[in-house]
Amino acid sequence: MPRSTIYGVLARHHMSRLAHTDRTSGAVVRYERERPGELVHLDVKKLGRIPDGGGHRAHGRAKAARGRGIGYDYVHSAVDDRSRVAFSQILGDETGATAARFLVEAAGFFAEHGVRIERVLTDNAKAYTDSVAFTETAAGLGIRLKRTRPYRPQTNGKVERFNRTLLEEWAYGRLYRSNAERRRAFTRWLRRYNHRRPHTSLDGLTPMAVLVNNAHGKHS
């Protein structure tokens, strides 16, 4: 078989890198917390807004409506390490104050499902590292903060993988004629991701099924 085919099969089974396996036995190594809320991964994805009428993906770069100067959307996401359940919001910036408000909303979302966030893992973006508001908000919620090692974004791999899925299936998964149209599609896509989309890493279960089962002591 071509190398690309072999790589594609290994990647689907999370075995494409030596670091993913025990080199002696070849067994897949999964770093996964035991219970929901024990660790939640946070990140922000910056997306250029789509001009009315569609951008270059719809018309090609030569004929696309000019999108310069219309700004960006910032998708803030919190992904539970155990269940992969994602809470996301499209917000106007990536400042520390906005990240702090998002953390409050994320904590409320998980609390509604019987889960308390114990610790969050972030990269070293200023919104997390230099923000007094973010640090004090986490402390007030009883959440411990943990950061990735510099230049090692793979440490925050659960939310990085979610971001890639978000781009492939929502942001660039179809053609949109306006930014408002893409934003409207986001809520529907996120609900599908959490409630209907099975995950190989969860033995074919959906993230919400794993979250609910584990939160109520029915460990899967």
C-alpha positions as CSV (number, residue, x, y, z in Angstrom):
1,M,0.0,0.0,0.0
2,P,1.1,3.6,-0.5
3,R,2.6,5.2,2.6
4,S,-0.2,7.9,2.6
5,T,-2.8,5.1,2.9
6,I,-1.0,3.5,5.8
7,Y,-0.6,6.8,7.5
8,G,-4.3,7.6,7.1
9,V,-5.3,4.4,8.7
10,L,-2.9,4.9,11.6
11,A,-4.0,8.5,12.1
12,R,-7.7,7.4,12.4
13,H,-6.7,5.1,15.2
14,H,-4.4,7.7,16.9
15,M,-1.3,5.6,16.2
16,S,0.4,7.8,13.6
17,R,3.3,9.0,15.9
18,L,5.7,7.0,18.0
19,A,4.9,9.3,20.9
20,H,1.3,7.9,20.8
21,T,2.5,4.4,21.6
22,D,4.6,2.5,24.0
23,R,7.7,1.7,22.0
24,T,8.2,-1.7,23.7
25,S,4.7,-3.1,23.4
26,G,3.3,-0.9,20.6
27,A,0.2,-0.3,22.7
28,V,-1.6,3.0,22.2
29,V,-1.0,5.4,25.0
30,R,-3.9,7.7,25.8
31,Y,-3.5,10.5,28.4
32,E,-7.0,10.8,29.7
33,R,-8.5,12.0,33.0
34,E,-10.6,9.6,35.0
35,R,-13.6,11.9,35.5
36,P,-15.3,14.8,33.8
37,G,-14.2,18.2,35.0
38,E,-10.9,17.0,36.4
39,L,-9.2,18.9,33.5
40,V,-10.7,21.2,30.9
41,H,-8.7,22.5,27.9
42,L,-9.2,26.1,26.9
43,D,-8.2,27.8,23.7
44,V,-9.3,30.6,21.2
45,K,-9.5,30.2,17.4
46,K,-9.3,33.4,15.4
47,L,-11.4,33.5,12.2
48,G,-11.6,36.2,9.5
49,R,-15.2,37.3,9.0
50,I,-17.0,36.6,5.8
51,P,-18.1,39.6,3.7
52,D,-21.7,39.8,2.6
53,G,-22.0,37.9,-0.7
54,G,-19.3,35.5,0.2
55,G,-15.6,35.5,0.3
56,H,-12.9,33.9,-1.8
57,R,-14.0,30.3,-1.0
58,A,-17.3,31.1,-2.8
59,H,-16.0,33.2,-5.7
60,G,-12.3,32.7,-6.0
61,R,-9.8,35.3,-4.9
62,A,-10.1,37.5,-8.0
63,K,-13.9,38.0,-7.8
64,A,-14.5,37.7,-4.0
65,A,-16.1,40.5,-2.2
66,R,-13.5,42.5,-0.3
67,G,-13.3,41.3,3.3
68,R,-10.4,43.5,4.4
69,G,-11.2,45.6,7.4
70,I,-14.4,43.8,8.6
71,G,-12.5,42.1,11.4
72,Y,-12.4,38.8,13.1
73,D,-14.5,36.4,15.1
74,Y,-12.9,34.7,18.1
75,V,-14.1,31.2,18.9
76,H,-13.5,30.5,22.6
77,S,-13.7,26.8,23.5
78,A,-13.6,24.7,26.6
79,V,-13.2,20.9,26.0
80,D,-13.5,18.4,28.8
81,D,-10.5,16.0,28.8
82,R,-12.5,12.9,29.8
83,S,-15.7,13.2,27.7
84,R,-14.6,15.6,24.9
85,V,-17.7,17.7,25.5
86,A,-17.1,21.1,24.1
87,F,-18.6,24.4,25.2
88,S,-17.9,27.2,22.7
89,Q,-18.9,30.8,22.1
90,I,-18.1,33.2,19.2
91,L,-16.9,36.4,20.9
92,G,-15.6,39.7,19.7
93,D,-12.0,39.6,21.0
94,E,-9.5,37.5,22.9
95,T,-8.7,39.8,25.8
96,G,-8.3,38.6,29.4
97,A,-11.6,40.1,30.4
98,T,-13.5,38.2,27.7
99,A,-11.6,35.0,28.6
100,A,-12.7,35.5,32.2
101,R,-16.3,35.9,31.3
102,F,-16.1,32.9,29.0
103,L,-14.7,30.8,31.9
104,V,-17.7,31.7,34.0
105,E,-20.1,30.7,31.2
106,A,-18.2,27.4,30.7
107,A,-18.3,26.6,34.4
108,G,-22.0,27.3,34.4
109,F,-22.5,25.0,31.4
110,F,-20.7,22.1,32.9
111,A,-22.4,22.7,36.3
112,E,-25.8,22.3,34.6
113,H,-24.7,18.8,33.6
114,G,-23.5,17.9,37.2
115,V,-19.8,18.6,36.5
116,R,-17.5,20.9,38.4
117,I,-14.4,22.2,36.6
118,E,-11.4,21.4,38.9
119,R,-8.6,22.6,36.6
120,V,-8.1,24.2,33.2
121,L,-5.2,23.9,30.9
122,T,-4.3,26.8,28.6
123,D,-1.5,27.8,26.3
124,N,0.6,30.8,27.1
125,A,-1.5,33.5,25.4
126,K,-1.7,36.8,27.2
127,A,-5.4,36.5,27.8
128,Y,-4.6,33.7,30.2
129,T,-1.1,34.5,31.5
130,D,-1.2,38.3,31.9
131,S,-4.8,38.8,32.9
132,V,-5.6,39.6,36.5
133,A,-9.3,39.2,35.6
134,F,-8.8,35.7,34.3
135,T,-6.6,34.6,37.2
136,E,-9.0,36.1,39.8
137,T,-12.1,34.6,38.1
138,A,-10.5,31.1,38.1
139,A,-9.7,31.5,41.8
140,G,-13.2,32.6,42.6
141,L,-14.6,29.5,40.9
142,G,-12.2,27.2,42.7
143,I,-10.4,26.3,39.5
144,R,-6.7,25.7,39.4
145,L,-4.8,27.0,36.4
146,K,-2.2,25.0,34.4
147,R,-0.3,26.1,31.3
148,T,1.3,24.2,28.5
149,R,5.1,24.1,28.1
150,P,6.3,26.8,25.8
151,Y,6.3,25.8,22.1
152,R,4.5,22.6,22.9
153,P,0.8,23.2,21.8
154,Q,0.3,19.4,21.5
155,T,0.1,19.4,25.3
156,N,-3.3,21.0,24.9
157,G,-4.2,18.4,22.3
158,K,-7.8,17.8,23.1
159,V,-8.9,21.4,22.3
160,E,-6.4,21.6,19.4
161,R,-8.1,18.5,17.9
162,F,-11.5,20.1,18.5
163,N,-10.3,23.3,16.7
164,R,-9.3,21.3,13.7
165,T,-12.7,19.5,13.6
166,L,-14.4,22.9,14.0
167,L,-12.6,24.3,10.9
168,E,-13.2,21.2,8.8
169,E,-16.8,20.6,9.6
170,W,-18.2,24.1,10.4
171,A,-16.0,27.1,9.5
172,Y,-14.8,25.7,6.1
173,G,-17.2,22.7,5.8
174,R,-19.5,24.5,3.4
175,L,-19.8,27.8,1.5
176,Y,-21.4,30.7,3.4
177,R,-22.8,33.9,1.8
178,S,-22.3,36.0,4.9
179,N,-20.7,36.0,8.3
180,A,-24.1,36.0,9.9
181,E,-25.0,32.8,8.0
182,R,-21.9,31.0,9.3
183,R,-22.6,32.2,12.9
184,R,-26.1,30.9,12.7
185,A,-24.8,27.5,11.6
186,F,-22.5,27.3,14.6
187,T,-25.0,26.5,17.3
188,R,-26.5,23.6,15.3
189,W,-23.0,22.2,14.5
190,L,-21.9,22.3,18.1
191,R,-25.0,20.5,19.3
192,R,-24.4,17.8,16.7
193,Y,-20.8,17.5,17.8
194,N,-21.7,17.0,21.5
195,H,-24.9,15.0,21.1
196,R,-24.8,13.1,17.8
197,R,-21.3,12.8,16.5
198,P,-19.7,9.5,17.6
199,H,-16.0,9.6,18.5
200,T,-13.5,6.8,17.9
201,S,-11.6,7.7,21.0
202,L,-14.8,7.2,23.0
203,D,-15.5,3.8,21.6
204,G,-18.1,5.2,19.3
205,L,-20.1,7.1,22.0
206,T,-20.9,10.7,21.8
207,P,-19.2,13.2,24.1
208,M,-22.4,14.0,26.0
209,A,-23.2,10.4,26.6
210,V,-19.8,9.9,28.2
211,L,-20.2,13.1,30.2
212,V,-23.6,12.2,31.6
213,N,-22.7,8.6,32.3
214,N,-19.6,9.5,34.2
215,A,-21.1,12.4,36.0
216,H,-23.7,10.0,37.4
217,G,-21.2,7.3,38.3
218,K,-22.0,5.1,35.3
219,H,-18.5,4.8,34.1
220,S,-18.0,3.7,30.5
